Amino acid sequence: MKTIVLSLLAGSALAIQTQAQNKKMTEPKPAERKVVVYQVFTRLFGNQKTANKPWGTIEENGVGKFNDFTDVALQYVKSLGVDYIWYTGVPHHAVVRDYTKYGISNDDPDVVKGRAGSPYAVKDYYNVNPDLAVDPSKRLKEFEELIKRTHKNGLKLLIDIVPNHVARKYEGANNPKGVRNFGQDDDTSVEYAKNNNFYYIPGQAFELPDYGNYRPLGGEANPLSDHKFVENPAKWTGNGSRSPKPSMDDWYETVKVNYGVKPDGSKDFPELPEGFGEKDYKDHFAFWKDKDKEVPDSWKKFRDIALYWLDKGVDGFRYDMAEMVPVEFWSYMNSAIKTKNPDAFLLAEVYNPKEYRNYIKLGKMDYLYDKVELYDKLKDVIRGHSNPDGISDIQNGLADIEHHMLHFLENHDEQRLATPDFAGNAFKARPLMVLSATISTSPTMVYFGQEVGERGAEDGGFGKPSRTSIFDYVGVPAHQRLMNGGKFDGGQLTPDEIKIIDFYHHLLTAVQASSAMTGKFFEIQKVNRQKPDYPQEVYSFVRASDKEQLIVTCNFSAHASNYFELKIPVDIIKEMGLKDGKYMLRDLLFEKSKLFLNVVKGEGKVGITLGPSESFIYQLQK
């Protein structure tokens, strides 16, 4: 078994490193190929404990550290074809653990979700989560060493910035000299003031939500867990709730940051001139630099936080719930970042398709999640709720911004593909991944464990399984089998998990080596849907550059094998530069088959057989 795994993963750490070095010599530059992002939940990645007791402590369930990202681990990530590793949960957020001997105050379990806490309830933006350090007193230094190690291994890195809200008990204990704490200078007697960092509910104290059957820490006794939390006056809650007593469905562990939007929704800051979306970041930076542009204090605080982490060597950011913050702030923030580092990678969580272009053009975002359209559509398709035809409308509707719409199938917020609530198993998810990774020029993101079919079935405590817990200390079983005690040789993987990682390795390296992935998308689904032999569960398209032409076809049925004749219309054949004749098609993924495309009178036809959950990327051989 181990011999097979070593072969599939390019063997040992030395072999993986050699493969990465050889690949580096021949692969196209990042701007000329598909970019791959690998998200890791930092405290889970290196954890080797398998107890997975609900509400378990670090001693019981374990926790990963920055030091677990060894050269071997990072070379494994690099071997998948990854460009950026997104370290999720790095900024110091609220946790239920006593770190008082390190000058860190205890957090109240009544306003912490889970035992390990939400990574999106940041407590101190100028330091890192003490759970992640071998020596919490040197936690920032340990992260700085990880930044250097990441770069040494040919990867760039992203961390989170959560602009919309902070932890209920924010304490900037590590602010650089001259940096004032959030809320420190606020006028708490009023609901709103332009330079207040928070919104207030004057005259009313904060009340915890009614928990119902929920008990913090699963009911475990804790001196601070008394269903009391002192905050007077109460602040607005992170999701915008203006009640002094938020509900359990509100983000009650956080408070909303004020960006100069008045309670009635009007803006208390300069707006960008009409047509400014077509200007580059330099013009945006110059606009805000004018002395007459007075911006709210919160804008300056978050800009300074971002620039601080850039100075540490961070290569970019993933912005949580970016659409809950005005787009003008992003123009201000991102133009400052790009002025400092023009190559910074800026990824935003935005779920309103009507706002996509504003956040890309006015807000100067590089990439947004393609969640509401492609991700949601693919989830519907694999669950049998619709056929895949609507994918064409999604791609055509986003044609002008398709490069900016990052594709993913898993992340920390979403259900694991292999869970019964999604695809059901990792094999059924393969056509989703092929389509997601190949249909556009945008980056592709993989969540750690996805490449070995992780199920996310562990009950960590807060929340229910189907998502790997982000609130508690847990082990991630399939990933742990891949990790194999830190060897990252896959020595404990099951035969099915070996097949899945082999699939991901082939797919990600194939798309990175393909110039067609930076070329055009050609829709052929509608013309083929008119043919009676074309299966309902199949979706096909063409990708083409000046150097390469690909035909991609995916079978979303986990049960049916399908044979059909695929038609390539005359106009697309012309775009591909083909004349009448016979052309070989080579399977780019596994070399499993070779077919022939027949072009007669300018129209192409090829007979294709697809097994259950099977996909092909056929490369045209001229």
N, C-alpha and C positions, 0 to 999 in steps of 0.2 A: 504493500500500500504506500509506504513512505517513498519508495523509489519512484512510483508513478507521480506522486505529488511534487517531488523535487523536480522531476522533468517538466511538469506543467508550469511550475513557478520559476523556471530557469535555475532550479537547483538550490544551491546554498547562497549565503549572503554574498560571497565572492562572485558567484556566477550572476546573481542579480545585478550587482554593481557593474560587472563587465558588460552585461547586456545594455544597461543604461548608458554606459560610456560609449559603446559602439553606436547605439541609437542616436546619441547626441551628435555624432559626427555626420550622420546622414539625413537626419530628419529636417523637414522644412522649418523655417523660422516661425515663432508663434503667430506672427501677424499673417502668415501665409497658410495656416492650417487651423483645424478645429482645436479649441482650447478646452481642457478638462479640469474641473474643480473637484476636489475630494474633501467632503465635509467630515470632520471627526468631532464627536462629542468628547472633549478633552479628558474629562474625569473618568470616562468609561473605557477609552481606547486601550490603555495598558493594564486594566484591572484583571488579575488572574484568579481572583476568588470566585467560587461557584455556588456559594450558599444561597444567595438570592432570597433571604428572609424578608418578608414585607416589613417596611420601616426599619430595616437593619442598619446598624451603625457601620462606621468605617472598619472597626475591628471585626465585625461579623461579615459584612458584604464586600469590603475592600474598596479601594479607590485608585484610579490611575494617576500618574504623576507626569510632569513635564519630562522627567528623565526617562520615561518609558519610550519616548520618541527617540530611540537610538539611531545610529547610522543604518543599522540593519532594517529597522522599522521604516525609516524614511526612504531607503532604497527600495523596499517592497512597494511603497506608495508610488514612487517614481516609476517603477517597472510597469505599472498599469497605464502609463502614458499621461500621468497627472502633471499639470503645470502649477496649480495653486492648491495649497492645503488650507482649508478654513478651520481654524481652531475655535470651536464653539465653547462659550462659557469661560473665557479667560478673565475679563474684568472682574474685580472683586464684587461678588454679589452676596446677598444675605444667606447665611447658612446657620443651621442649628448645631453648633459645636463650640466648645469653650476654647477660644484663642486669646483670652484676656492677658496671658503672660507675654503675648507679642504686641500688646497695645491695641488690640481689637476688641471692641465692645461686643457683648453677647446680643444675638438677635432673638426677638420674641417669636416663638413658634406660632403664635396666634396670627402673625402676619408674614409667615414664611410658608410657601407651598412645598410640601414634602420635608424630608430631613436635610437633604443636600441643598435644597433651595432652587428657585427658578434662576436660570442664567440671565433672565430679562428683568430681574429686580436688582439693578446694580447699586451697590452700597458705597463704592469708592472707585471713581474712574481713573485714579492715578496709581492704582496698584492692582495686583492680580489675586485670584482666588487662593487663599492659603491652603485649601484642600489639595491643591495641585503641586505643592512643593514638598520635597523631602524635609527641608528645613524652612518652616514658615517665616522665620526671621529673614531669610534670604530669598524669599519667593520671587521678587522682581528680578534678582540676578539670575535665578534659575530659568525664568522665562527669557531673559536676554540671551542666555546661552542657547536656548532652544531656537531662537530667531537665527543665531549664527549657524547652528547645526542644520537648520532647514535650508538656508541659503547654500551651505557647503554641499548639500546633497542635491543641488540643482532644482530646488523648489522655491516658489514664492509663497507668502502666507497672508491670510486675511484674519481679522478678528472682528467681533461684533461691536457696533455702537448702537445704543438703544436711545434714540433722541426723544421719543415721545413721553417717557416716564422713567422714574428712578424708584429705588426701594423706599418703602414707607419710612424707614429709618436710615436716610442717607447721611453718611459721615465722611467727609473728605479729610481723613486723617493723614493723608500723604500728599496734600496739595503742594505743588511747587511754590516757591517764595512769591508772594504777591497775588496768588490765586485765592479768591474769596469762595467760600463754600456755597453750594446751592441753598438758596433761601436765607442766607445769613443777613442780607440787607433788605429783605422783603418788608413791606408795610402790611402786616397781617390784619389790620383793622378794616381793609377793603377787600372786596371779592377779586378785583382786578386792578393792576397798575402795570404800565408798559414794561418796567424794569423789574417787576417781581418775577421770580423764577417759578412760582406756583400760583394756582388759583385757590382762594380761601372761601370758607363759609363762616363769615364773622358771627360770633355769638353762639356758635354750636360746636360741641366737642365731637370728635370722631367716635363712632360706635362700630364694633365688629359685626360682621353679618351673622344672621341666624344660621348656625352650622347644620341644623337638622341632625342626620345620623353621623355626620362627619366629626372626627375627633383629631386634632393636631397630634402628630406623632403616633397615630393609631390608638390614642388614649393613654400613652405612657406619661407618667408623672414627670413634670419639669417645673422648676420654680417660677418660670416666666409664663407658663401655659395656664393662665387663670381667666381666660376670656376677657382680658382687659388690655387696652393699649392706649396710652395717653398721647393725644394729639389735639391741641386746643389753641386756636380754632381748627376745625377739620379742614382738610384740603380736598380738592376734587380728586377722584380716583383715576388711575391710569387710563382707563378706557373712556373717560369723559363723564362718568357718573358724578352728578352734582349733589348727591344725597350724602349727608353726614354718616349714614348707615348704608353702605353698599350691600349688594346681594352677593351670594356665593358665586353667581355667574359673572360678576364684575371682577376686574383685576384688582381686588381689594388689597393685595400686598404691595401695590405701587401707587404713586401719586403722579398726576399729569403735570408735565412741564409747560409753562406759558411761553409762547413764542410771539407774543404781541397780537394775538387774535382775541378781540374783545368777546365777552360772553354772548353778545348778539351776533357774532360771526364776522363783524367788520374788522378790517386790517389796520393796525396801528404802526405801519412801517411803509417805506417806499415800495411801489410796485414796479415791475420791469416794464420798460417801454414796449409798445407793440412791435412785433417782428424780431424781438430780441432772441427768440428761440433759434434763429438761424445764425447767431453770432457764436464765436467760440469762447472757451473759458477765459481767455485773456481779456476779452471785452467785458465779460461778466465781472471779473476781478477788478478791472478798472472802474466799472460802474459803482461797485460797493466801496471802493477805496476813496471815492470823492468825500471830502470833509463834510459836505452837507447831508450825507446819508447817515442818519442816526438809526441804529438798529437796536432791538431789545437786548438786554443783558444776557439772556439765555443763548442767543445766537453766538455771542463772543465766547461764552463758556464752552460750548460744544466744538466750536472751531479750534479753540486752544487744546481741547482734549485730543482731537484728531491729529493736530500737528505734533503734539507730544509723542503719540505712538508712531507717527512717521519718523520722528527723530530716533526712535528706538530701533527702526529697521523694518517695521510692519509695511507691507506692500499694498495694502488696501483694506477695505471695510465692507462688511455686510450690514446694511441698515435695517433694523427691525421696524416694521409698521411705518414705513417712510411716508405713506400718504396721510397719516394723522398729523403731519407737520407741514406747514405751508411751503409751497414749491419755491417761493422766493428765498426762504432760508437755505434750501439746497443749492440754489444759484450762488449764494454767499459762501456757504461751506465748501462745496465741491470745487468752486473756482480757486479758493485758497489752497485746497489740497493739490489740485492739478498744477498750480503755480509752483508749489514746492516739489511735487513729483508728477510730471506729466504722464508717467506710465502707471500711476496708481489705479488699481482695479476697484471700481465702485459698484456694488451690487445692492439693489433695494427690493424690499418686500412691499409690493404694491398690488392690490387686488381689484382695483377699479379700472376696467379696460378703457373707460372714457378719459382717464387721466394719464394713461401710459405716455402719450406723446408729450404732455406737459412735463412730466418728471424726467423724460429723456432729454428733451430739447431745452426747456427752461431750467430744469433742475440739474442738468449736466450729469445725469446718471449714465454710467456705461451700460448697465444691464438691470433688467427687472425680471422677477419670476414670471414665467409663462404658466401660471397656475390655473387661473380661472377659465382659460380657454383650452389649451392643449392638454394639460395634465388632467383636468376634470373630464374632458372628452374621452381620453384614453381609459380612465377609470370606469366610465360608463360602458365603454365598448367591452372591456375584459369581463365586466360583471353581467354582460348580456342585456344591458338596458338600451343599446342602440347599435347600429352598424357604423363602420368607420368612415362613411362617405363625407360626413360633416368636417372631417379634418381638412379637406380641400378648402372649404370656406374660411376656416381659421387661418390657414397659411396665406391665402390670397388677401384676407382682411388685414393681416399684419405685414404685408409685403414690404412696406416702406420702412418698417422698424424691426424686421424679423431678426436681424443680427443682434439686436439689443435684448431679445427675449430669451433669457437663459432657460434651458430645459432641465427638468429633473423628474424623477419618479418617486424618490424618497428624500426626506429630510427629517429633522428632529420633530417637526410639527405633525407630520403625516404618518399614516399607517404604513407599516412594512408591506412590501409587495406580496410576501409569502403568507400574510395573515389571511384567514378565511374571509375577512371583511373586504379584501382587495382581490388580488388575483387568485389566492388560495395556495399557490406554491410558486417557487422561483422559476420553474420550467414554463409555466403558463405565461409568466411575465416577460419572457424573452422577446416576443414580437413588439411589445411596448418599448422595450429598451432599444431595439434596433431602430424603430421609427423615431423615437425621441432623439437619438444620437445622430441620425442621418438626414432628417428632413429639412434642416436649416443650417445656416452658417454660424448660429449662436453657440456659445459655450454649452457644454454638457456637464451636469453635476451628478456625482455618485456619493451616497451616504455610507460611511464605513459599515461593514457587515452586509451591505446590499449585494456585494459581489460574491458572497458565499451563501446567499439565501436566508439571511437572518429573519426570524419570525417575530421577534418582539413580543414574546408570550409571557414574559416575567412580570409578576405583580410586585412592583417596587414599594407600593404603599399609596402614594397620592396618584390618583388617576387609575385607569384600567389598561390592561394589556391591549396589544395590537400596534402600539407605538413603543419603541424602546424608551424607558422612563428618562425624562430630563429633570426630574425633581428629587430622585432618590439615588442611593448607592446600589448599583446592580452590576452583575457581570453580564456580558453579551455572548451567549454560548457559541454560536457559529463562528463569530469573530475570534473567540478564545481558542477554538480548535485551529483556526488559521494561524493565530499568533504562536501557539505551541511553545509556551514558556518563554517567549521573547525571541525565538528563532525566526519567526515569520516565514517558515518553510511549508506551512500547511500540513504538517505531519500528523495532525489528529482529525483532519477533515474526513467526512463520510464520502463514499463514492459519488453520491449526488452532488455534494458540495464541490467536489473536484470538478465535475462537469460544468457547474455554474461558473466557477472562477475562471475556468478555461474559456468559456463563452465570453465573459467580460474582458478578459485579457485580449482575446482575438479581436473583439469588436472595437475596443477603445484604441488599440494600436493601429487597427485598419483605418479607422476614420481619421486618425492623426496623420497617417501617411498619404491620405487621399487629397489631391488638389480639388477634386469635384466637390468636397465639403465646403470649399470657399467659393464655389460657383453658383449656378442658377438652379432653382427648383422648377420643375415642369410637371404640371398636373395632368395625369392621364386617367384618373379614377372615373371621371364622368363618362368619358367615351367608352370605357370598358364596362361600366355598369349597364350600358345599353345592350350588351351581349348576353344572351340567355345562359351561357356556360360560366359566367364570371361569378364566383361565390360571394354571398353576402358578407362573409367574415374576412374577406381579403381586401387589403389596401396596397396600391402600387403607385410609384412615382419615379421620376427620372431626376438625377442630379448631374450636372455637366459643367465643366470648365473648358478652357481652350486645350488643356492637356489630357483630360480624362472624362469619360462618360460612364455613368452607373445607372443600372436599373435596379430599384429596390422593391421587393414585394414581401408582404407580411401576412401570415395566416393567423388570425386571432382566435380561431377555433381550437380548443384543446382536445377535440374528439375526432374531427373530420379531416381526412386527407382530400386534397382537391387537385384536379387537373383542369387546366383551362388554357386557352390561347390568348396571350396578352398582346394587345394592339398598341403600337406607338404611332400616333397620327403623323400625317405628312409634314405639318409645320414644325413639329419637334424633331423629326428625322432631319429636316433641313437645318435646324439649329445645331444639331449634333454633327453636321458636316458629312452625312452619309449619302452615298450613292446606291443605286440598286446593286444588290449582291448579297453574299452570305458572310456573316460576321460571327466569330466565336465570342461567347460570353463565359467568363471565368468567375467562379464563385470566390469572392474576395475573403470570405470569413474562414471557411474550413477546407476549401478546395474539394468539396464533396461532389461537385458536378460541373460539367461543361455543356453548355447549350449553344444553339446557333440562332441568331436573329436573321430572319430573311426579310430583305427590303425589296419590295416589288412595286413598281410604279410610285415610288416615294413613300410607301407605307410599310412600317415594320411589324412583323408578327413573330412570336416565339411561344412554343408550347412549354408550359411550366407545371411541375408537380410539386405541391407543398404538403408536407406532413403536418400533423397536429402541432400547433404552436411553433411552426417553423418559419424562418425568414431567410431570404437570400439577398445578398448584395452582389449583383453581377456586373463585372467590369468588362466593358467592350474592348475586344482585341482587334485593332485595325491592322 
